[in-house]
């Protein structure tokens, strides 16, 4: 019997041929291996779609969907529609995850079953420097926060895991 994936990962792809291999590699090398990986090519005009299909041939967890260019929000919504898992993790096609990212996030999901949205800090890496981005006052914090009172503090898409049922109750990405 095939194991059910624990997390569906949604990767919107648009003209990401220079980044997509590293992005997908950062997913495939996670310490959590029971994954559904959904790549939604949003009408790329470079070789992104071909690269995604080649990656799919090497890993049966990868599913590739192609659509006419409609923007990243529509691509993310499509990915969530295709997701089979209770939780979805978002990762942009030009970003990468730390090898233990999903292990840490799934631990928080298990420890906080009341929560429907999980966020984390991130590192913004530029040509000349890297910046650790965490809202002031939340350094080393692990626990619940009320996002309605802290809306502007968090918001890095590639550091977001959410319960699919919660996402489907919202207006989704617009």
Backbone bond lengths (Angstrom), bond angles and torsions (degrees), N, CA, C in turn:
res aa  C-N    CA-C-N  psi(-1)  N-CA   C-N-CA  omega(-1)  CA-C   N-CA-C  phi
1 X - - - 1.456 - - 1.531 109.45 -
2 X 1.346 116.53 131.14 1.451 121.60 -179.76 1.526 109.50 -73.58
3 X 1.359 115.82 137.37 1.456 119.86 178.13 1.517 110.04 -71.65
4 X 1.312 116.40 139.94 1.454 121.75 176.15 1.528 108.65 -76.64
5 X 1.308 116.71 132.73 1.458 120.58 176.62 1.521 109.64 -61.21
6 X 1.313 115.89 145.33 1.454 120.90 -179.14 1.524 112.24 -90.95
7 X 1.341 116.49 -29.75 1.456 121.52 -178.03 1.524 108.57 -137.23
8 X 1.330 115.66 134.22 1.458 120.66 171.27 1.523 107.60 -95.61
9 X 1.309 116.95 129.16 1.452 121.66 -179.55 1.524 108.17 -106.12
10 X 1.315 115.60 126.00 1.450 122.29 -177.37 1.525 108.48 -105.11
11 X 1.332 116.52 120.46 1.466 121.59 178.34 1.529 108.80 -122.97
12 X 1.353 117.41 104.63 1.451 118.67 172.02 1.533 108.02 -75.00
13 X 1.329 116.04 135.31 1.464 120.79 -175.88 1.525 108.53 -124.06
14 X 1.324 115.50 124.99 1.460 119.81 173.40 1.533 108.39 -145.40
15 X 1.313 115.69 113.13 1.462 122.03 178.86 1.528 111.66 47.45
16 X 1.313 115.51 52.17 1.468 122.23 -176.54 1.530 112.56 -111.69
17 X 1.336 117.71 25.53 1.459 120.09 -174.21 1.531 112.97 -56.97
18 X 1.316 118.52 -27.82 1.461 121.08 -179.94 1.529 113.06 -79.43
19 X 1.332 117.49 -13.74 1.465 121.22 -172.23 1.523 114.88 -123.59
20 X 1.306 118.38 -24.61 1.464 121.23 -165.92 1.527 113.15 -63.65
21 X 1.316 119.18 -34.29 1.470 119.96 178.88 1.529 111.11 -63.47
22 X 1.330 117.30 -43.77 1.468 120.32 178.33 1.524 110.85 -66.60
23 X 1.317 116.13 -38.36 1.461 120.97 178.06 1.531 110.17 -59.45
24 X 1.332 116.60 -52.47 1.464 120.93 -177.40 1.525 110.64 -67.55
25 X 1.312 117.47 -36.21 1.470 120.40 176.14 1.526 110.76 -60.04
26 X 1.333 116.59 -38.54 1.471 119.08 179.48 1.521 111.84 -67.62
27 X 1.329 117.99 -22.75 1.467 121.56 174.73 1.527 109.72 -81.15
28 X 1.320 116.14 -47.67 1.465 120.92 -174.30 1.523 113.05 -66.98
29 X 1.314 117.96 -20.75 1.464 121.24 179.68 1.530 112.55 -98.70
30 X 1.323 116.84 11.66 1.466 120.04 176.86 1.525 110.03 -61.76
31 X 1.322 116.64 149.96 1.466 120.59 177.36 1.523 111.18 -72.94
32 X 1.330 117.98 -10.93 1.460 123.52 171.14 1.523 105.61 -100.77
33 X 1.318 117.31 123.43 1.465 118.34 -173.26 1.532 114.58 -108.05
34 X 1.320 118.05 -13.84 1.464 120.90 -178.71 1.531 109.18 -83.28
35 X 1.337 114.63 86.18 1.451 121.05 -172.42 1.520 111.60 -131.14
36 X 1.293 115.21 151.72 1.450 122.50 165.54 1.529 104.55 -111.88
37 X 1.310 117.22 122.33 1.457 122.04 -176.94 1.526 107.89 -110.06
38 X 1.320 116.39 116.29 1.460 122.40 -176.13 1.524 108.74 -112.59
39 X 1.329 115.54 114.87 1.453 121.33 176.67 1.520 107.50 -104.55
40 X 1.326 117.07 122.00 1.456 121.37 179.15 1.517 107.67 -111.98
41 X 1.334 115.82 102.76 1.459 120.46 177.03 1.526 107.91 -77.96
42 X 1.308 115.12 121.25 1.461 121.62 -174.53 1.527 110.78 -99.85
43 X 1.336 115.27 56.17 1.461 119.86 176.12 1.516 114.23 72.41
44 X 1.319 117.38 37.13 1.466 120.59 178.93 1.520 111.09 -56.09
45 X 1.333 115.35 145.10 1.461 120.76 177.46 1.523 111.70 -106.59
46 X 1.328 116.66 1.33 1.470 121.18 175.04 1.524 108.28 -103.70
47 X 1.311 119.13 -154.14 1.469 123.28 -177.82 1.528 113.71 -91.73
48 X 1.316 117.99 14.25 1.469 120.86 -177.03 1.523 113.01 -56.07
49 X 1.318 118.01 -46.66 1.462 120.78 -177.71 1.525 110.76 -62.31
50 X 1.311 117.86 -42.86 1.464 121.06 179.41 1.527 110.97 -64.09
51 X 1.326 116.70 -40.20 1.471 120.66 178.00 1.524 109.71 -63.98
52 X 1.327 117.42 -43.54 1.469 121.28 178.78 1.523 111.07 -60.28
53 X 1.316 116.81 -43.80 1.472 120.17 179.94 1.524 111.52 -65.90
54 X 1.317 117.17 -34.95 1.469 120.28 176.66 1.530 110.22 -67.27
55 X 1.312 117.25 -42.15 1.468 121.11 177.43 1.527 110.36 -62.00
56 X 1.325 116.56 -37.55 1.462 122.14 179.14 1.530 111.01 -61.72
57 X 1.316 117.59 -37.45 1.472 121.52 179.40 1.523 111.61 -62.87
58 X 1.333 117.05 -27.42 1.464 121.88 -176.62 1.526 114.02 -94.38
59 X 1.324 118.07 -6.84 1.465 120.39 -176.11 1.529 108.54 -150.32
60 X 1.331 117.02 112.82 1.467 120.61 -175.87 1.530 113.54 -72.54
61 X 1.308 118.79 -3.77 1.465 121.14 175.27 1.527 111.62 -80.36
62 X 1.342 115.96 -16.02 1.462 121.40 -175.21 1.530 110.72 -88.40
63 X 1.329 115.38 131.07 1.463 122.65 173.67 1.526 107.05 -122.11
64 X 1.329 116.23 134.15 1.458 121.00 -177.91 1.522 109.26 -115.65
65 X 1.318 115.27 130.66 1.458 122.42 176.34 1.524 107.50 -123.66
66 X 1.304 115.63 138.96 1.467 120.95 179.93 1.520 108.11 -119.29
67 X 1.308 115.78 137.63 1.452 120.35 176.39 1.517 109.11 -142.31
68 X 1.307 115.90 160.30 1.454 121.82 172.76 1.520 107.76 -60.56
69 X 1.329 116.98 147.99 1.463 120.59 -178.36 1.523 110.79 -60.23
70 X 1.359 114.23 119.59 1.466 120.77 179.57 1.516 111.28 -134.27
71 X 1.316 117.36 0.04 1.455 120.99 178.51 1.519 112.51 102.57
72 X 1.322 114.51 160.07 1.468 121.54 -173.59 1.527 112.72 -63.38
73 X 1.328 117.64 -34.02 1.464 119.88 -179.56 1.518 111.68 -64.34
74 X 1.322 116.63 -44.79 1.462 120.90 178.79 1.535 109.57 -65.23
75 X 1.332 116.85 -39.36 1.473 120.17 178.71 1.531 110.91 -63.19
76 X 1.321 117.70 -42.64 1.470 120.15 177.69 1.522 110.73 -64.16
77 X 1.329 117.24 -44.55 1.462 120.15 178.15 1.525 110.88 -58.71
78 X 1.311 117.56 -42.00 1.463 121.60 178.39 1.527 109.89 -61.33
79 X 1.326 116.40 -43.73 1.455 120.02 178.54 1.516 112.48 -59.84
80 X 1.324 116.94 -42.88 1.464 120.06 178.79 1.525 110.06 -65.21
81 X 1.320 118.09 -37.58 1.471 120.65 176.99 1.526 111.07 -59.94
82 X 1.319 117.61 -35.59 1.464 122.76 -177.85 1.529 112.38 -83.17
83 X 1.314 117.64 -13.68 1.466 122.23 -176.26 1.520 111.64 -66.85
84 X 1.322 116.16 136.33 1.465 122.25 178.43 1.527 112.59 -104.68
85 X 1.302 117.31 -6.69 1.467 120.36 -175.26 1.522 111.39 -97.11
86 X 1.310 115.07 161.98 1.461 121.23 178.95 1.529 111.45 -67.61
87 X 1.336 116.50 -32.12 1.465 122.02 -179.13 1.511 110.55 -117.32
88 X 1.337 115.77 143.91 1.451 121.50 175.14 1.524 108.91 -121.61
89 X 1.318 114.45 138.97 1.462 121.69 176.40 1.517 107.33 -112.88
90 X 1.308 116.46 138.93 1.453 121.47 -177.83 1.521 110.19 -105.80
91 X 1.327 115.72 136.38 1.457 121.49 177.19 1.518 108.08 -146.42
92 X 1.313 116.83 123.52 1.458 120.55 178.07 1.522 109.94 -74.76
93 X 1.316 116.27 150.11 1.459 122.64 -174.11 1.515 115.33 -64.08
94 X 1.330 117.77 -12.83 1.465 120.45 178.02 1.530 111.91 -110.94
95 X 1.332 116.80 15.83 1.462 122.17 179.26 1.524 110.74 -114.91
96 X 1.335 116.33 167.19 1.464 122.68 177.60 1.528 109.26 -136.68
97 X 1.332 115.41 156.70 1.460 121.52 176.58 1.515 110.89 -109.88
98 X 1.316 115.06 152.25 1.469 122.71 168.87 1.530 107.29 -63.99
99 X 1.336 119.72 145.49 1.475 121.48 -177.28 1.534 115.55 -56.37
100 X 1.324 118.46 -25.01 1.465 121.41 -179.74 1.529 113.01 -103.07
101 X 1.316 117.58 9.46 1.466 120.82 -176.60 1.531 112.02 -52.73
102 X 1.318 117.81 -54.70 1.470 119.68 -176.51 1.525 112.41 -69.77
103 X 1.303 117.86 -31.56 1.476 120.70 176.14 1.529 109.56 -61.48
104 X 1.313 116.02 -44.95 1.471 121.01 179.82 1.534 110.37 -67.59
105 X 1.324 116.26 -45.58 1.462 119.11 -178.05 1.531 111.89 -66.20
106 X 1.342 118.65 -39.99 1.469 119.55 178.98 1.525 110.93 -68.04
107 X 1.315 117.40 -29.78 1.470 119.85 174.47 1.531 109.98 -64.53
108 X 1.329 116.59 -42.10 1.470 119.78 177.66 1.530 111.39 -65.66
109 X 1.315 116.71 -36.25 1.464 120.11 176.83 1.529 109.98 -62.18
110 X 1.321 116.97 -46.00 1.467 121.20 179.54 1.518 111.77 -63.58
111 X 1.338 116.94 -37.36 1.460 121.42 -177.50 1.534 113.52 -81.34
112 X 1.329 116.91 -13.71 1.468 121.20 -176.55 1.521 110.55 -134.10
113 X 1.321 117.83 65.06 1.465 120.28 -174.16 1.531 114.31 -65.85
114 X 1.335 118.15 -17.41 1.469 120.82 178.34 1.527 112.09 -73.86
115 X 1.318 116.18 -21.46 1.463 120.64 -173.76 1.523 111.46 -84.63
116 X 1.314 116.20 149.15 1.451 121.48 179.96 1.517 113.43 -117.86
117 X 1.345 117.01 -5.22 1.451 121.94 -178.16 1.518 108.43 -140.10
118 X 1.322 115.95 130.96 1.465 121.91 -178.05 1.517 108.56 -126.29
119 X 1.337 116.20 129.50 1.456 123.02 -176.41 1.517 109.69 -129.40
120 X 1.324 116.27 158.39 1.461 118.70 177.84 1.521 110.41 -147.15
121 X 1.302 115.12 170.62 1.461 121.82 175.26 1.527 108.65 -71.04
122 X 1.318 116.19 171.13 1.457 119.92 179.45 1.517 110.09 -151.70
123 X 1.299 115.49 166.11 1.458 122.23 175.79 1.522 107.75 -111.69
124 X 1.323 116.15 122.47 1.466 121.55 175.27 1.520 106.41 -94.70
125 X 1.313 115.46 118.78 1.449 120.42 -174.93 1.521 109.86 -110.02
126 X 1.320 115.64 120.66 1.458 121.23 177.77 1.514 110.20 -110.69
127 X 1.304 116.15 -176.66 1.465 121.26 -178.28 1.525 111.68 -64.70
128 X 1.317 117.09 -34.86 1.469 119.36 -174.47 1.527 114.67 -109.05
129 X 1.345 117.97 -13.84 1.468 118.90 -178.83 1.520 111.11 -163.81
130 X 1.333 114.47 165.33 1.462 122.04 175.09 1.521 108.19 -118.53
131 X 1.320 115.50 142.79 1.465 120.73 -179.36 1.521 108.52 -124.79
132 X 1.336 116.34 127.21 1.458 122.15 174.90 1.517 107.04 -82.92
133 X 1.313 116.91 118.81 1.467 121.54 -174.32 1.528 110.58 -107.30
134 X 1.316 115.47 109.56 1.462 122.30 175.58 1.529 107.00 -144.72
135 X 1.305 117.79 134.17 1.463 119.06 -179.21 1.536 111.97 -60.82
136 X 1.308 115.33 140.08 1.467 121.51 178.49 1.526 109.57 -56.72
137 X 1.301 114.88 133.62 1.458 121.11 -179.86 1.525 113.19 94.25
138 X 1.334 117.42 -8.03 1.461 121.21 -179.36 1.528 112.20 -115.06
139 X 1.326 117.49 11.35 1.457 121.02 177.78 1.530 109.09 -58.58
140 X 1.316 117.54 129.18 1.472 124.72 179.29 1.522 113.90 62.38
141 X 1.312 118.67 11.33 1.463 121.64 179.39 1.521 109.93 -81.33
142 X 1.320 115.99 135.56 1.455 122.25 173.28 1.516 107.08 -135.49
143 X 1.306 116.51 110.24 1.456 119.79 -179.30 1.504 110.69 166.32
144 X 1.316 115.49 -172.72 1.455 121.61 -177.27 1.521 110.85 -76.41
145 X 1.328 115.32 143.55 1.465 121.55 169.22 1.524 106.82 -134.21
146 X 1.296 115.86 156.78 1.456 120.69 175.96 1.526 107.37 -95.43
147 X 1.335 116.21 103.79 1.466 119.88 -177.98 1.515 112.53 -64.65
148 X 1.309 117.86 -26.55 1.459 119.53 179.51 1.530 111.14 -64.68
149 X 1.332 116.23 -26.19 1.462 120.55 177.12 1.527 111.63 -96.13
150 X 1.334 117.60 -5.66 1.463 122.44 -176.43 1.536 110.88 -135.90
151 X 1.311 117.18 38.74 1.463 121.73 -171.91 1.522 112.63 -56.29
152 X 1.301 118.44 -42.35 1.466 120.73 -173.93 1.528 113.50 -81.80
153 X 1.326 118.25 -4.55 1.465 120.21 -175.44 1.518 113.76 -77.47
154 X 1.292 117.42 -37.20 1.455 121.95 -174.23 1.524 108.81 -122.03
155 X 1.271 116.86 158.52 1.443 116.99 177.12 1.514 114.96 164.74
156 X 1.309 119.25 13.47 1.451 121.70 177.11 1.518 108.46 -77.88
157 X 1.315 117.17 112.22 1.460 121.94 -175.23 1.522 112.11 -56.35
158 X 1.327 117.26 -42.52 1.465 120.34 -175.46 1.531 113.35 -73.65
159 X 1.304 117.73 2.09 1.460 122.66 174.41 1.517 110.80 -117.92
160 X 1.331 116.72 33.75 1.454 121.92 -174.38 1.525 111.29 -123.77
161 X 1.330 115.69 130.97 1.465 122.63 170.74 1.520 105.32 -127.19
162 X 1.331 115.61 134.06 1.453 117.99 -179.15 1.513 111.29 -140.43
163 X 1.318 113.34 157.26 1.454 120.17 177.28 1.523 107.71 -75.67
164 X 1.320 116.90 128.19 1.460 121.52 -176.50 1.525 111.58 -57.47
165 X 1.316 117.69 -39.63 1.467 120.48 -178.77 1.529 111.59 -64.87
166 X 1.323 117.45 -33.44 1.466 121.09 177.31 1.530 109.27 -69.08
167 X 1.322 116.53 -45.32 1.462 121.30 177.81 1.531 110.94 -56.99
168 X 1.311 116.46 -44.72 1.463 120.73 -177.61 1.515 113.47 -68.85
169 X 1.345 118.46 -16.93 1.469 121.51 177.05 1.526 111.55 -85.84
170 X 1.318 117.58 -10.52 1.471 121.16 -178.57 1.514 110.02 -95.14
171 X 1.303 115.82 -174.41 1.459 121.63 175.42 1.510 111.45 -77.66
172 X 1.333 116.59 1.42 1.453 122.78 -178.52 1.515 108.86 61.72
173 X 1.312 118.32 -165.71 1.469 120.27 176.61 1.517 109.17 -80.26
174 X 1.323 115.65 132.94 1.467 120.46 178.86 1.517 109.52 -121.49
